[in-house]
Amino acid sequence: MSKERARRRAEREAAAAALATARAAEAERKRRRDARVRALTRWVPRGTGRQTGMLAERRRTRTRLLIVAVVAVNVLVWLASGDWALRAVALLLSVLVAPLLHILLTSGK
């Protein structure tokens, strides 16, 4: 009985040692990977994250719609007009007016 108990305990200890070795190897891999990631991303600035919520989503939607509208107007002017001066004026006005419209559309009311 005692020999059988000793044999089972030796088996458990061997299995625990193998598991501990596997855990140590996994921890070492994770440590090396983390060190690589830190070395590569140390100089990269971290993002502040994107705002969530209804107001932020509305603001993003309005900004997207404004960009689509400005691009659509420029495409329509480009296709409808053969005059390069008119195309240039439309592009210049878009560049000048779009930020103003953005402020008006996304400012708090």
CNS distance restraints for C-alpha pairs under 8 A (distance, minus, plus):
assign (resid   1 and name CA) (resid   5 and name CA) 6.26 0.50 0.50
assign (resid   2 and name CA) (resid   6 and name CA) 6.13 0.50 0.50
assign (resid   3 and name CA) (resid   7 and name CA) 6.09 0.50 0.50
assign (resid   4 and name CA) (resid   8 and name CA) 6.24 0.50 0.50
assign (resid   5 and name CA) (resid   9 and name CA) 6.11 0.50 0.50
assign (resid   6 and name CA) (resid  10 and name CA) 6.07 0.50 0.50
assign (resid   7 and name CA) (resid  11 and name CA) 6.25 0.50 0.50
assign (resid   8 and name CA) (resid  12 and name CA) 6.18 0.50 0.50
assign (resid   9 and name CA) (resid  13 and name CA) 6.05 0.50 0.50
assign (resid  10 and name CA) (resid  14 and name CA) 6.04 0.50 0.50
assign (resid  11 and name CA) (resid  15 and name CA) 6.12 0.50 0.50
assign (resid  12 and name CA) (resid  16 and name CA) 6.02 0.50 0.50
assign (resid  13 and name CA) (resid  17 and name CA) 5.97 0.50 0.50
assign (resid  14 and name CA) (resid  18 and name CA) 6.16 0.50 0.50
assign (resid  15 and name CA) (resid  19 and name CA) 6.14 0.50 0.50
assign (resid  16 and name CA) (resid  20 and name CA) 6.01 0.50 0.50
assign (resid  17 and name CA) (resid  21 and name CA) 6.09 0.50 0.50
assign (resid  18 and name CA) (resid  22 and name CA) 6.22 0.50 0.50
assign (resid  19 and name CA) (resid  23 and name CA) 6.13 0.50 0.50
assign (resid  20 and name CA) (resid  24 and name CA) 6.05 0.50 0.50
assign (resid  21 and name CA) (resid  25 and name CA) 6.16 0.50 0.50
assign (resid  22 and name CA) (resid  26 and name CA) 6.16 0.50 0.50
assign (resid  23 and name CA) (resid  27 and name CA) 6.05 0.50 0.50
assign (resid  24 and name CA) (resid  28 and name CA) 6.12 0.50 0.50
assign (resid  25 and name CA) (resid  29 and name CA) 6.24 0.50 0.50
assign (resid  26 and name CA) (resid  30 and name CA) 6.17 0.50 0.50
assign (resid  27 and name CA) (resid  31 and name CA) 6.06 0.50 0.50
assign (resid  28 and name CA) (resid  32 and name CA) 6.17 0.50 0.50
assign (resid  29 and name CA) (resid  33 and name CA) 6.08 0.50 0.50
assign (resid  30 and name CA) (resid  34 and name CA) 6.03 0.50 0.50
assign (resid  31 and name CA) (resid  35 and name CA) 6.16 0.50 0.50
assign (resid  32 and name CA) (resid  36 and name CA) 6.24 0.50 0.50
assign (resid  33 and name CA) (resid  37 and name CA) 6.19 0.50 0.50
assign (resid  34 and name CA) (resid  38 and name CA) 6.06 0.50 0.50
assign (resid  35 and name CA) (resid  39 and name CA) 6.10 0.50 0.50
assign (resid  36 and name CA) (resid  40 and name CA) 6.16 0.50 0.50
assign (resid  37 and name CA) (resid  41 and name CA) 5.94 0.50 0.50
assign (resid  38 and name CA) (resid  42 and name CA) 5.51 0.50 0.50
assign (resid  51 and name CA) (resid  56 and name CA) 6.12 0.50 0.50
assign (resid  52 and name CA) (resid  56 and name CA) 5.94 0.50 0.50
assign (resid  52 and name CA) (resid  57 and name CA) 6.94 0.50 0.50
assign (resid  53 and name CA) (resid  57 and name CA) 6.19 0.50 0.50
assign (resid  54 and name CA) (resid  58 and name CA) 6.18 0.50 0.50
assign (resid  55 and name CA) (resid  59 and name CA) 6.21 0.50 0.50
assign (resid  56 and name CA) (resid  60 and name CA) 6.19 0.50 0.50
assign (resid  57 and name CA) (resid  61 and name CA) 6.11 0.50 0.50
assign (resid  58 and name CA) (resid  62 and name CA) 6.13 0.50 0.50
assign (resid  59 and name CA) (resid  63 and name CA) 6.13 0.50 0.50
assign (resid  59 and name CA) (resid 106 and name CA) 5.69 0.50 0.50
assign (resid  60 and name CA) (resid  64 and name CA) 6.11 0.50 0.50
assign (resid  61 and name CA) (resid  65 and name CA) 6.15 0.50 0.50
assign (resid  62 and name CA) (resid  66 and name CA) 6.11 0.50 0.50
assign (resid  62 and name CA) (resid 105 and name CA) 6.84 0.50 0.50
assign (resid  62 and name CA) (resid 106 and name CA) 6.94 0.50 0.50
assign (resid  63 and name CA) (resid  67 and name CA) 6.26 0.50 0.50
assign (resid  63 and name CA) (resid 102 and name CA) 6.69 0.50 0.50
assign (resid  63 and name CA) (resid 105 and name CA) 7.97 0.50 0.50
assign (resid  63 and name CA) (resid 106 and name CA) 7.49 0.50 0.50
assign (resid  64 and name CA) (resid  68 and name CA) 6.18 0.50 0.50
assign (resid  65 and name CA) (resid  69 and name CA) 6.04 0.50 0.50
assign (resid  66 and name CA) (resid  70 and name CA) 6.15 0.50 0.50
assign (resid  66 and name CA) (resid  98 and name CA) 7.61 0.50 0.50
assign (resid  66 and name CA) (resid 101 and name CA) 7.81 0.50 0.50
assign (resid  66 and name CA) (resid 102 and name CA) 7.09 0.50 0.50
assign (resid  67 and name CA) (resid  71 and name CA) 6.15 0.50 0.50
assign (resid  68 and name CA) (resid  72 and name CA) 5.97 0.50 0.50
assign (resid  69 and name CA) (resid  73 and name CA) 6.10 0.50 0.50
assign (resid  70 and name CA) (resid  74 and name CA) 6.25 0.50 0.50
assign (resid  70 and name CA) (resid  94 and name CA) 6.46 0.50 0.50
assign (resid  70 and name CA) (resid  98 and name CA) 7.19 0.50 0.50
assign (resid  71 and name CA) (resid  75 and name CA) 6.10 0.50 0.50
assign (resid  72 and name CA) (resid  76 and name CA) 6.07 0.50 0.50
assign (resid  73 and name CA) (resid  77 and name CA) 6.13 0.50 0.50
assign (resid  74 and name CA) (resid  78 and name CA) 5.95 0.50 0.50
assign (resid  74 and name CA) (resid  87 and name CA) 7.67 0.50 0.50
assign (resid  74 and name CA) (resid  90 and name CA) 6.58 0.50 0.50
assign (resid  74 and name CA) (resid  91 and name CA) 6.46 0.50 0.50
assign (resid  74 and name CA) (resid  94 and name CA) 7.74 0.50 0.50
assign (resid  75 and name CA) (resid  79 and name CA) 6.06 0.50 0.50
assign (resid  76 and name CA) (resid  80 and name CA) 5.80 0.50 0.50
assign (resid  77 and name CA) (resid  81 and name CA) 5.68 0.50 0.50
assign (resid  77 and name CA) (resid  86 and name CA) 7.84 0.50 0.50
assign (resid  77 and name CA) (resid  87 and name CA) 6.31 0.50 0.50
assign (resid  77 and name CA) (resid  90 and name CA) 7.17 0.50 0.50
assign (resid  78 and name CA) (resid  82 and name CA) 7.27 0.50 0.50
assign (resid  78 and name CA) (resid  87 and name CA) 5.84 0.50 0.50
assign (resid  81 and name CA) (resid  86 and name CA) 7.23 0.50 0.50
assign (resid  81 and name CA) (resid  87 and name CA) 7.17 0.50 0.50
assign (resid  83 and name CA) (resid  87 and name CA) 6.49 0.50 0.50
assign (resid  84 and name CA) (resid  88 and name CA) 6.08 0.50 0.50
assign (resid  85 and name CA) (resid  89 and name CA) 6.13 0.50 0.50
assign (resid  86 and name CA) (resid  90 and name CA) 6.08 0.50 0.50
assign (resid  87 and name CA) (resid  91 and name CA) 6.17 0.50 0.50
assign (resid  88 and name CA) (resid  92 and name CA) 6.05 0.50 0.50
assign (resid  89 and name CA) (resid  93 and name CA) 5.99 0.50 0.50
assign (resid  90 and name CA) (resid  94 and name CA) 6.05 0.50 0.50
assign (resid  91 and name CA) (resid  95 and name CA) 6.26 0.50 0.50
assign (resid  92 and name CA) (resid  96 and name CA) 6.25 0.50 0.50
assign (resid  93 and name CA) (resid  97 and name CA) 5.74 0.50 0.50
assign (resid  94 and name CA) (resid  98 and name CA) 5.52 0.50 0.50
assign (resid  95 and name CA) (resid  99 and name CA) 7.38 0.50 0.50
assign (resid  96 and name CA) (resid 100 and name CA) 7.49 0.50 0.50
assign (resid  97 and name CA) (resid 101 and name CA) 6.24 0.50 0.50
assign (resid  98 and name CA) (resid 102 and name CA) 6.04 0.50 0.50
assign (resid  99 and name CA) (resid 103 and name CA) 6.24 0.50 0.50
assign (resid 100 and name CA) (resid 104 and name CA) 6.26 0.50 0.50
assign (resid 101 and name CA) (resid 105 and name CA) 5.95 0.50 0.50
assign (resid 102 and name CA) (resid 106 and name CA) 5.93 0.50 0.50
assign (resid 103 and name CA) (resid 107 and name CA) 5.59 0.50 0.50
